[in-house]
Amino acid sequence: QVQLVESGGGLVQAGGSLRLSCAASESLFGINRMGWYRQGPGTQRELVARIDRIGTISYADSVKGRFPISRDNTKNTVDLQMNSLKVEDTAVYYCSALVLIGANLNNYWGQGTQVTVSS
């Protein structure tokens, strides 16, 4: 079972930046895909950005050009640099790991970290 620990959330003014980090309990080479999701008040959890084992990256349209995702295979971490933050980016941000075990895809989640953007 993969354990994920997020850090870096907090309160920031609109236009500011935050960097989220997700530390995985095992090597990223054993994880098919890592991603960041978010869930705002009264909304469903949505994809923000993801990166797979070979480095393919996808972004939600709402964050393209603002939230680059990166990974450090030596530290087993995946970071989300959040720039030009908007009030609507306020949400709990969750780290996700997708692992193929046999014929089953297993999805693991971190505990979430709150990001609040004030106007």
MARBA-3410 file (N, C-alpha, C, O; in Angstrom, 1 decimal):
119
0.8,-1.2,0.0,0.0,0.0,0.0,0.9,1.2,0.0,1.8,1.3,0.8 ~ 0.6,2.2,-0.9,1.3,3.4,-1.0,0.8,4.4,0.0,-0.4,4.7,0.0 ~ 1.7,5.0,0.7,1.2,6.1,1.6,1.7,7.5,1.0,2.8,7.6,0.5 ~ 0.9,8.5,1.1,1.2,9.8,0.5,1.0,10.8,1.6,0.0,10.8,2.3 ~ 1.9,11.7,1.6,1.9,12.8,2.6,2.1,14.1,1.9,3.1,14.4,1.3
1.0,15.0,2.0,1.1,16.3,1.3,1.6,17.4,2.3,1.4,17.2,3.5 ~ 2.2,18.4,1.7,2.6,19.5,2.5,2.6,20.8,1.7,2.6,20.7,0.4 ~ 2.6,21.9,2.3,2.7,23.2,1.5,1.5,24.0,1.4,1.6,25.1,0.8 ~ 0.4,23.6,1.9,-0.8,24.4,1.7,-0.8,25.6,2.7,0.1,25.7,3.4 ~ -1.8,26.4,2.5,-1.9,27.6,3.4,-2.8,28.7,2.8,-3.6,28.5,1.9
-2.6,29.9,3.4,-3.4,31.0,3.0,-2.5,32.0,2.2,-1.4,32.3,2.6 ~ -3.0,32.4,1.1,-2.2,33.3,0.2,-3.2,34.3,-0.4,-4.4,34.0,-0.6 ~ -2.7,35.5,-0.8,-3.5,36.5,-1.5,-3.5,36.1,-3.0,-2.6,35.5,-3.5 ~ -4.6,36.6,-3.6,-4.7,36.4,-5.0,-3.5,37.0,-5.8,-3.0,38.1,-5.4 ~ -3.0,36.2,-6.7,-1.8,36.6,-7.5,-0.6,36.0,-6.9,0.5,36.1,-7.5
-0.6,35.5,-5.7,0.5,34.9,-5.1,0.8,33.5,-5.5,0.2,33.0,-6.4 ~ 1.8,32.8,-4.8,2.2,31.5,-5.2,2.3,30.6,-4.0,2.5,31.1,-2.9 ~ 2.1,29.3,-4.2,2.3,28.3,-3.2,2.9,27.1,-3.9,2.7,26.9,-5.1 ~ 3.7,26.3,-3.2,4.2,25.1,-3.7,3.8,23.9,-2.8,4.0,23.9,-1.6 ~ 3.0,23.0,-3.4,2.6,21.8,-2.7,3.6,20.6,-3.0,4.1,20.5,-4.1
3.8,19.8,-2.0,4.7,18.7,-2.2,4.0,17.4,-1.7,3.3,17.4,-0.7 ~ 4.2,16.3,-2.4,3.6,15.0,-2.1,4.8,14.0,-2.0,5.5,13.8,-3.0 ~ 4.9,13.4,-0.8,6.0,12.4,-0.6,5.3,11.1,-0.6,4.4,10.8,0.2 ~ 5.8,10.2,-1.4,5.3,8.8,-1.5,6.2,7.9,-0.7,7.4,8.1,-0.6 ~ 5.6,6.8,-0.2,6.3,5.9,0.7,7.1,4.9,-0.1,7.9,4.1,0.5
7.0,4.9,-1.5,7.8,4.0,-2.3,8.3,4.7,-3.5,7.9,5.8,-3.8 ~ 9.2,4.0,-4.2,9.8,4.6,-5.4,8.7,5.0,-6.5,7.8,4.2,-6.7 ~ 8.9,6.1,-7.1,7.9,6.6,-8.1,8.0,5.7,-9.3,7.0,5.6,-10.1 ~ 9.0,4.9,-9.5,9.1,4.0,-10.6,8.1,2.9,-10.5,7.8,2.2,-11.5 ~ 7.6,2.6,-9.3,6.6,1.6,-9.1,5.2,2.1,-9.1,4.3,1.3,-8.9
5.1,3.4,-9.4,3.8,4.0,-9.5,3.5,4.4,-10.9,4.2,5.1,-11.5 ~ 2.3,4.0,-11.4,2.0,4.3,-12.8,1.7,5.8,-13.1,2.1,6.3,-14.1 ~ 1.1,6.4,-12.1,0.7,7.8,-12.3,0.6,8.5,-11.0,0.0,7.9,-10.0 ~ 1.1,9.7,-10.9,0.9,10.5,-9.7,0.1,11.8,-10.2,0.2,12.3,-11.3 ~ -0.8,12.2,-9.3,-1.6,13.4,-9.6,-2.0,14.2,-8.5,-1.9,13.8,-7.3
-2.4,15.4,-8.8,-3.0,16.4,-7.8,-4.4,16.6,-8.2,-4.7,16.9,-9.4 ~ -5.3,16.5,-7.2,-6.7,16.8,-7.4,-7.1,17.8,-6.4,-6.4,18.1,-5.4 ~ -8.3,18.4,-6.6,-8.8,19.4,-5.6,-10.3,19.3,-5.5,-11.0,18.8,-6.4 ~ -10.7,19.7,-4.3,-12.2,19.7,-4.1,-12.5,21.0,-3.3,-12.1,21.2,-2.2 ~ -13.3,21.8,-4.0,-13.7,23.1,-3.4,-15.0,22.9,-2.7,-15.6,21.8,-2.7
-15.4,23.9,-1.9,-16.7,23.8,-1.2,-17.9,23.5,-2.1,-18.1,24.3,-3.0 ~ -18.6,22.5,-1.8,-19.8,22.1,-2.6,-19.5,21.6,-4.0,-20.4,21.6,-4.8 ~ -18.3,21.2,-4.3,-17.9,20.7,-5.6,-17.4,19.3,-5.5,-17.0,18.8,-4.5 ~ -17.3,18.7,-6.7,-16.8,17.4,-6.8,-15.2,17.5,-6.9,-14.7,18.5,-7.3 ~ -14.6,16.4,-6.5,-13.1,16.4,-6.7,-12.8,16.4,-8.2,-13.4,15.6,-8.9
-11.8,17.2,-8.5,-11.4,17.3,-9.9,-9.9,17.2,-10.1,-9.1,17.5,-9.2 ~ -9.5,16.8,-11.3,-8.1,16.7,-11.6,-7.5,18.1,-11.8,-8.1,18.9,-12.4 ~ -6.3,18.3,-11.2,-5.6,19.5,-11.4,-4.5,19.2,-12.4,-4.3,19.9,-13.4 ~ -3.6,18.3,-12.1,-2.5,17.9,-12.9,-2.0,16.5,-12.6,-2.2,16.0,-11.5 ~ -1.5,15.8,-13.6,-1.0,14.5,-13.3,0.3,14.2,-14.2,0.5,14.9,-15.2
1.1,13.3,-13.7,2.3,12.9,-14.4,2.4,11.4,-14.3,2.3,10.9,-13.2 ~ 2.7,10.8,-15.4,2.8,9.3,-15.4,4.3,8.9,-15.3,5.2,9.7,-15.3 ~ 4.5,7.6,-15.3,5.8,7.1,-15.0,6.8,7.4,-16.1,8.0,7.6,-15.8 ~ 6.3,7.6,-17.3,7.3,8.0,-18.4,7.3,9.5,-18.6,8.0,10.0,-19.5 ~ 6.7,10.2,-17.7,6.8,11.7,-17.8,5.7,12.4,-18.5,5.8,13.7,-18.7
4.7,11.7,-19.0,3.6,12.4,-19.7,2.8,13.2,-18.7,2.4,12.7,-17.7 ~ 2.5,14.4,-19.1,1.8,15.3,-18.1,0.5,15.8,-18.7,0.4,16.1,-19.9 ~ -0.5,15.9,-17.9,-1.8,16.5,-18.3,-2.2,17.5,-17.2,-1.9,17.4,-16.0 ~ -2.9,18.6,-17.7,-3.4,19.6,-16.8,-4.9,19.9,-17.1,-5.4,19.7,-18.2 ~ -5.6,20.3,-16.0,-6.9,20.9,-16.2,-6.8,22.2,-17.0,-5.8,22.9,-16.8
-7.7,22.5,-17.8,-7.7,23.8,-18.6,-7.5,25.0,-17.6,-6.9,26.0,-18.0 ~ -8.2,24.9,-16.5,-8.2,26.1,-15.6,-6.8,26.4,-15.0,-6.7,27.5,-14.4 ~ -5.9,25.5,-15.0,-4.6,25.7,-14.4,-3.4,25.7,-15.4,-2.3,25.9,-15.0 ~ -3.7,25.4,-16.6,-2.6,25.4,-17.7,-1.9,26.7,-17.7,-2.4,27.8,-17.7 ~ -0.5,26.5,-17.7,0.3,27.7,-17.7,0.5,28.4,-16.3,1.3,29.3,-16.2
-0.2,27.9,-15.3,0.0,28.5,-14.0,0.5,27.5,-12.9,1.2,27.9,-12.0 ~ 0.2,26.2,-13.1,0.5,25.2,-12.1,1.4,24.1,-12.7,0.9,23.0,-12.9 ~ 2.6,24.3,-12.9,3.5,23.2,-13.4,3.7,22.1,-12.3,3.9,22.4,-11.2 ~ 3.6,20.8,-12.8,3.8,19.7,-12.0,5.2,19.1,-12.3,5.6,19.1,-13.4 ~ 5.8,18.6,-11.2,7.2,18.1,-11.4,7.4,16.9,-10.5,6.6,16.8,-9.5
8.4,16.1,-10.7,8.6,15.0,-9.8,10.1,14.9,-9.6,10.9,15.2,-10.5 ~ 10.5,14.4,-8.5,11.9,14.1,-8.1,12.0,12.6,-7.8,11.6,12.2,-6.7 ~ 12.5,11.8,-8.7,12.6,10.4,-8.5,13.6,10.0,-7.4,13.5,8.9,-6.8 ~ 14.5,10.9,-7.0,15.4,10.6,-6.0,14.8,10.7,-4.6,15.2,10.1,-3.6 ~ 13.8,11.6,-4.5,13.2,11.9,-3.2,11.8,11.3,-3.2,11.1,11.3,-2.1
11.3,10.7,-4.3,10.0,10.1,-4.3,8.9,11.2,-4.0,8.0,10.9,-3.3 ~ 9.1,12.3,-4.6,8.1,13.4,-4.4,7.6,13.9,-5.7,8.3,13.9,-6.8 ~ 6.4,14.4,-5.7,5.8,15.1,-6.8,5.3,16.5,-6.3,4.5,16.6,-5.3 ~ 5.7,17.5,-6.9,5.4,18.9,-6.5,4.4,19.6,-7.5,4.4,19.3,-8.7 ~ 3.6,20.5,-6.9,2.8,21.3,-7.7,3.1,22.8,-7.4,2.8,23.2,-6.3
3.7,23.5,-8.3,4.0,24.9,-8.1,2.7,25.7,-8.6,2.4,25.6,-9.8 ~ 2.1,26.4,-7.7,0.9,27.1,-8.0,1.2,28.6,-8.1,1.5,29.2,-7.1 ~ 1.1,29.2,-9.3,1.4,30.6,-9.5,0.1,31.3,-9.9,-0.8,30.7,-10.3 ~ 0.2,32.6,-9.8,-0.9,33.5,-10.2,-2.2,32.9,-9.6,-3.2,32.8,-10.3 ~ -2.2,32.7,-8.3,-3.4,32.0,-7.7,-4.6,32.9,-7.8,-4.5,34.2,-7.7
-5.8,32.3,-7.9,-7.1,33.0,-8.0,-7.9,32.5,-6.8,-7.7,31.5,-6.2 ~ -8.9,33.3,-6.5,-9.8,33.0,-5.4,-10.5,31.6,-5.7,-10.7,30.8,-4.8 ~ -10.8,31.4,-6.9,-11.4,30.1,-7.3,-10.5,28.9,-7.2,-11.0,27.8,-7.4 ~ -9.3,29.1,-6.9,-8.4,28.0,-6.7,-8.5,27.4,-5.3,-7.9,26.4,-4.9 ~ -9.2,28.1,-4.4,-9.4,27.7,-3.0,-10.0,26.3,-3.0,-11.1,26.1,-3.6
-9.4,25.4,-2.3,-9.9,24.0,-2.2,-9.0,23.2,-1.3,-7.9,23.7,-0.9 ~ -9.4,22.0,-1.0,-8.5,21.0,-0.4,-7.8,20.3,-1.6,-8.5,19.8,-2.5 ~ -6.5,20.2,-1.5,-5.7,19.6,-2.6,-5.3,18.2,-2.1,-4.7,18.1,-1.0 ~ -5.5,17.2,-3.0,-5.2,15.9,-2.6,-4.1,15.3,-3.6,-4.2,15.5,-4.8 ~ -3.2,14.6,-3.1,-2.2,13.8,-3.9,-2.8,12.4,-4.2,-3.4,11.9,-3.3
-2.5,11.9,-5.4,-3.0,10.6,-5.7,-1.9,9.8,-6.4,-1.1,10.3,-7.1 ~ -2.0,8.5,-6.1,-1.1,7.6,-6.8,-1.9,6.4,-7.4,-2.7,5.8,-6.7 ~ -1.6,6.1,-8.6,-2.3,5.0,-9.3,-1.3,3.9,-9.5,-0.2,4.1,-10.2 ~ -1.6,2.7,-9.0,-0.6,1.6,-9.1,-1.3,0.4,-9.7,-2.4,0.0,-9.2 ~ -0.6,-0.2,-10.7,-1.1,-1.4,-11.3,-0.5,-2.6,-10.5,0.7,-2.8,-10.5
-1.4,-3.4,-9.9,-1.0,-4.6,-9.2,-1.7,-5.7,-9.8,-2.9,-5.9,-9.6 ~ -0.9,-6.6,-10.5,-1.5,-7.6,-11.3,-2.4,-7.0,-12.4,-1.9,-6.3,-13.2 ~ -3.7,-7.4,-12.3,-4.6,-6.8,-13.3,-5.5,-5.7,-12.7,-6.4,-5.2,-13.4 ~ -5.2,-5.3,-11.5,-6.0,-4.3,-10.8,-5.3,-3.0,-10.7,-4.1,-2.9,-10.4 ~ -6.0,-1.9,-11.0,-5.5,-0.6,-10.7,-6.0,-0.1,-9.4,-7.1,-0.1,-9.0
-5.0,0.3,-8.5,-5.3,0.7,-7.2,-5.0,2.2,-7.0,-3.9,2.6,-7.4 ~ -5.9,2.9,-6.5,-5.8,4.4,-6.4,-5.6,4.7,-4.9,-6.5,4.4,-4.1 ~ -4.5,5.4,-4.6,-4.3,5.8,-3.2,-4.3,7.3,-3.1,-4.0,8.0,-4.0 ~ -4.7,7.8,-1.9,-4.9,9.2,-1.7,-4.2,9.7,-0.4,-4.0,8.9,0.5 ~ -3.7,10.9,-0.5,-3.2,11.5,0.7,-4.3,12.1,1.5,-5.5,12.0,1.2
-4.0,12.7,2.6,-5.0,13.2,3.6,-5.5,14.6,3.1,-6.6,15.0,3.6 ~ -4.9,15.2,2.2,-5.3,16.5,1.7,-4.7,17.7,2.4,-4.3,17.6,3.6 ~ -4.5,18.8,1.7,-4.0,20.0,2.3,-4.8,21.2,1.8,-5.1,21.3,0.6 ~ -5.1,22.1,2.8,-6.0,23.2,2.4,-5.2,24.3,1.8,-4.2,24.7,2.3 ~ -5.8,24.8,0.7,-5.3,26.0,0.0,-6.4,27.1,0.0,-7.5,26.8,-0.5
-6.1,28.2,0.6,-7.1,29.3,0.6,-6.5,30.5,0.0,-5.4,31.0,0.4 ~ -7.2,31.0,-1.0,-6.7,32.2,-1.7,-7.7,33.4,-1.4,-8.9,33.3,-1.7 ~ -7.2,34.4,-0.8,-8.0,35.6,-0.5,-8.0,36.7,-1.5,-7.0,36.8,-2.2 ~ -9.0,37.4,-1.6,-9.1,38.5,-2.6,-8.4,39.8,-2.1,-8.4,40.8,-2.8
END
